[in-house]
Amino acid sequence: MPTRDFRYERKFCISQLSRPEVEHLVRFHPAVFSEIYQERWVNNIYFDSLSLHNYFATIDGLAQRTKCRIRWYGELLGQIEKPVLEFKIKEGLVGTKKSFPLPPFRLGADFDCGTILAAFKQLELPASLRATLEGLEPTLLNRYSRKYYQSTDRHFRVTIDTALEYCRINNRGNTFLQRWGDNDIIFELKYSRDRSAEVSDITRHLPFRMTKSSKYVNGIQHLFLS
C-alpha cells in the first residue's frame, strides 16, 4: 500500500468548551480554516468478533490493526441508500481507509445481519481484507453530527463531531431505543505524512490536549463493560 495514502489523524476530546467556542477557535485560527461541506449526520455500524478483538487491539495500542464498519450519511433508521463498507487500517501513528460501496439495506426492528453478510461475500475484496471480515458480526451502532473545515493552504483538515449517540446492535430483533449519549466534542486534525513538521504551528493555537479518544472504544465501554 503506497505510503502516500497514510495520514495522521490527531484527536482531541473536549469537555470544557462549548461547540460555539470550539468553532470560534477554528474560524479565527492563523491557518485560516473555512468550512468545506455542509454539516451532516454520520452513521456507523461497527463489526467485531465475539471476543471483541478489535476493541482490545485498540486498548492495547497494537501498532498494526484494522477496524471494520459500515458508514452512511443522513437518517439513522429506515432505508439506507448509499452504505459503504470501510476498513480503517492503522500502522503506528498513521492510518488510511479503504472503502467499498454496498447495496442498499433497511435498518430497523426487522434488521437482519444476514443481508449484509451476503453482500460482503459479493464484494471484490483483496484477500487480506476478506480475511479481516471472517468471524465478525455487528456490535455497535453510533452517530454524530460533523462539521468539516480545511486550512487555506489545503494541507490540514479539521472535523468537529457533536451530539454523539451509541446503541447496541444485534443480528436481529433491534429496537434502537436504549441509547447512550456523550456530550463531549471530538475534534480531529488530519494531515499527510509530509506535513508532520508543520503541525506544531497548528496545535500551538489550540487550547486543548491531544487524546487517544476512540468512538468505538467509548461506546463499547459504556454499553458492554460498564
C-alpha positions as CSV (number, residue, x, y, z in Angstrom):
1,M,0.0,0.0,0.0
2,P,1.6,3.4,-1.0
3,T,2.8,5.3,2.0
4,R,1.3,8.5,0.5
5,D,-2.2,7.0,1.3
6,F,-1.5,7.2,5.0
7,R,-2.1,10.2,7.1
8,Y,-2.2,11.4,10.7
9,E,-5.5,11.8,12.5
10,R,-4.9,13.7,15.7
11,K,-7.9,13.6,18.1
12,F,-8.8,16.0,20.9
13,C,-11.7,15.1,23.3
14,I,-13.1,18.4,24.5
15,S,-15.4,18.7,27.5
16,Q,-14.6,22.2,28.9
17,L,-15.6,24.2,25.9
18,S,-18.9,24.6,24.1
19,R,-19.4,23.9,20.4
20,P,-19.6,27.7,19.5
21,E,-16.3,28.3,21.4
22,V,-14.6,25.5,19.5
23,E,-15.9,26.7,16.2
24,H,-14.7,30.2,17.0
25,L,-11.2,28.9,17.6
26,V,-11.2,27.2,14.2
27,R,-12.6,30.2,12.3
28,F,-10.0,32.6,13.8
29,H,-7.1,30.2,13.7
30,P,-4.0,31.7,11.9
31,A,-4.1,28.9,9.3
32,V,-7.5,30.3,8.2
33,F,-9.8,27.4,8.2
34,S,-13.0,27.5,6.3
35,E,-16.0,25.2,6.1
36,I,-15.9,22.9,3.1
37,Y,-19.0,20.8,3.4
38,Q,-22.4,21.2,4.9
39,E,-22.9,19.8,8.4
40,R,-24.3,16.3,8.3
41,W,-25.1,13.2,10.3
42,V,-22.6,10.4,10.2
43,N,-23.8,6.9,11.0
44,N,-21.7,3.8,11.6
45,I,-22.2,0.1,12.3
46,Y,-19.0,-1.3,13.8
47,F,-18.2,-5.0,13.5
48,D,-16.1,-7.1,15.9
49,S,-15.5,-10.7,16.9
50,L,-17.4,-12.3,19.9
51,S,-14.2,-11.7,21.9
52,L,-14.1,-8.0,20.9
53,H,-10.7,-8.5,19.2
54,N,-10.8,-5.0,17.6
55,Y,-11.7,-3.3,20.8
56,F,-8.8,-4.9,22.7
57,A,-6.4,-4.2,19.8
58,T,-7.2,-0.5,20.2
59,I,-7.0,-0.6,24.0
60,D,-3.6,-2.4,23.9
61,G,-2.3,0.0,21.3
62,L,-1.3,-2.6,18.7
63,A,0.8,-0.9,16.1
64,Q,-1.0,-2.7,13.2
65,R,-4.7,-3.1,13.4
66,T,-7.8,-2.9,11.2
67,K,-11.3,-1.7,12.1
68,C,-14.3,-2.6,10.0
69,R,-17.5,-0.6,9.8
70,I,-20.4,0.4,7.5
71,R,-20.9,4.1,7.1
72,W,-23.7,6.3,5.7
73,Y,-24.9,9.8,6.0
74,G,-28.3,11.3,6.9
75,E,-31.1,9.5,8.7
76,L,-30.1,6.8,11.1
77,L,-33.0,4.4,10.6
78,G,-35.1,3.4,7.6
79,Q,-33.9,2.6,4.1
80,I,-30.1,3.2,3.7
81,E,-29.5,4.0,0.1
82,K,-25.7,4.5,-0.1
83,P,-23.9,2.5,2.6
84,V,-20.2,2.0,2.3
85,L,-18.1,-0.8,3.8
86,E,-14.9,0.8,5.3
87,F,-11.7,-0.7,6.6
88,K,-9.7,1.7,8.8
89,I,-6.1,0.5,8.7
90,K,-3.7,1.7,11.3
91,E,0.1,1.4,11.1
92,G,1.7,3.1,14.1
93,L,0.6,6.7,14.3
94,V,-0.7,6.9,10.7
95,G,-3.7,5.3,9.0
96,T,-5.6,5.0,5.8
97,K,-9.1,3.9,4.7
98,K,-10.3,1.5,2.1
99,S,-14.0,1.9,1.0
100,F,-16.4,-0.4,-0.9
101,P,-20.0,0.6,-1.9
102,L,-22.7,-1.8,-0.6
103,P,-26.2,-2.5,-1.9
104,P,-29.0,-0.5,0.0
105,F,-30.5,-2.1,3.1
106,R,-33.1,-1.3,5.7
107,L,-32.2,-0.6,9.3
108,G,-34.9,-1.1,11.8
109,A,-36.5,-3.6,14.1
110,D,-36.6,-6.1,11.2
111,F,-32.8,-5.7,10.7
112,D,-31.2,-9.0,9.6
113,C,-27.4,-9.1,9.5
114,G,-27.6,-12.0,7.0
115,T,-28.5,-9.4,4.3
116,I,-25.3,-7.5,4.9
117,L,-23.1,-10.6,5.3
118,A,-24.4,-11.9,2.0
119,A,-23.5,-8.5,0.4
120,F,-20.0,-8.8,1.8
121,K,-19.5,-12.1,0.0
122,Q,-20.3,-10.5,-3.3
123,L,-17.7,-7.7,-3.0
124,E,-14.4,-8.0,-4.8
125,L,-12.1,-7.6,-1.9
126,P,-8.3,-8.2,-1.5
127,A,-7.7,-11.4,0.3
128,S,-6.3,-9.7,3.3
129,L,-9.4,-7.6,3.8
130,R,-11.7,-10.6,3.2
131,A,-9.8,-12.4,5.9
132,T,-10.5,-9.5,8.2
133,L,-14.2,-9.9,7.8
134,E,-14.2,-13.6,8.9
135,G,-15.9,-14.1,12.2
136,L,-17.1,-10.5,12.6
137,E,-20.6,-9.5,13.5
138,P,-22.4,-6.2,14.1
139,T,-21.5,-4.9,17.6
140,L,-22.1,-1.2,17.9
141,L,-24.3,1.5,16.2
142,N,-23.3,5.1,16.6
143,R,-24.0,8.5,15.0
144,Y,-22.9,12.1,15.4
145,S,-23.2,15.5,13.7
146,R,-20.0,16.5,11.9
147,K,-18.7,19.8,10.5
148,Y,-15.7,20.0,8.1
149,Y,-13.0,22.6,7.8
150,Q,-9.9,23.0,5.7
151,S,-6.9,25.4,6.0
152,T,-6.4,27.9,3.3
153,D,-3.3,26.1,2.0
154,R,-5.4,22.8,1.9
155,H,-2.8,20.9,3.9
156,F,-4.8,20.5,7.1
157,R,-8.4,19.4,7.7
158,V,-10.4,19.6,10.8
159,T,-13.6,17.8,11.7
160,I,-15.8,18.7,14.8
161,D,-18.2,15.9,16.0
162,T,-21.0,16.7,18.4
163,A,-24.3,15.0,19.6
164,L,-22.7,11.6,19.8
165,E,-25.0,8.7,20.4
166,Y,-24.3,5.0,20.8
167,C,-26.5,1.9,20.7
168,R,-26.1,-1.9,20.8
169,I,-26.9,-3.7,17.6
170,N,-27.7,-7.4,17.2
171,N,-28.1,-9.7,14.3
172,R,-31.8,-9.3,14.5
173,G,-34.6,-8.0,16.9
174,N,-33.4,-4.4,17.5
175,T,-35.4,-1.6,19.0
176,F,-32.7,1.0,19.0
177,L,-34.4,2.7,21.9
178,Q,-31.7,2.3,24.5
179,R,-29.0,4.8,23.5
180,W,-26.1,6.3,25.4
181,G,-25.3,10.0,24.6
182,D,-21.9,11.6,25.0
183,N,-21.8,15.4,25.5
184,D,-18.1,15.7,24.7
185,I,-16.8,17.3,21.4
186,I,-14.4,15.3,19.3
187,F,-12.0,17.5,17.4
188,E,-9.8,15.8,14.7
189,L,-6.9,17.3,12.9
190,K,-5.9,15.4,9.7
191,Y,-2.9,15.8,7.6
192,S,-0.5,13.9,5.4
193,R,2.9,12.5,6.5
194,D,4.8,15.1,4.6
195,R,3.2,17.9,6.7
196,S,4.1,16.5,10.1
197,A,6.9,19.1,10.6
198,E,4.4,21.9,10.3
199,V,1.7,20.5,12.7
200,S,3.1,22.3,15.7
201,D,2.2,25.6,14.0
202,I,-1.4,24.4,14.1
203,T,-1.6,22.8,17.5
204,R,0.1,25.6,19.4
205,H,-3.0,27.7,18.8
206,L,-5.4,25.1,20.1
207,P,-6.0,25.3,23.9
208,F,-6.7,21.6,24.4
209,R,-4.7,18.4,24.6
210,M,-4.5,15.5,22.2
211,T,-6.1,12.3,23.4
212,K,-6.4,8.6,22.3
213,S,-10.2,9.0,22.1
214,S,-11.9,6.3,20.0
215,K,-15.7,6.5,19.5
216,Y,-15.8,2.7,19.1
217,V,-13.9,2.1,22.4
218,N,-16.1,4.7,24.2
219,G,-19.3,3.0,23.0
220,I,-18.2,-0.5,23.9
221,Q,-17.1,0.6,27.4
222,H,-20.3,2.3,28.2
223,L,-22.8,-0.2,26.7
224,F,-21.0,-3.5,27.2
225,L,-18.4,-3.2,30.0
226,S,-19.7,-0.6,32.5
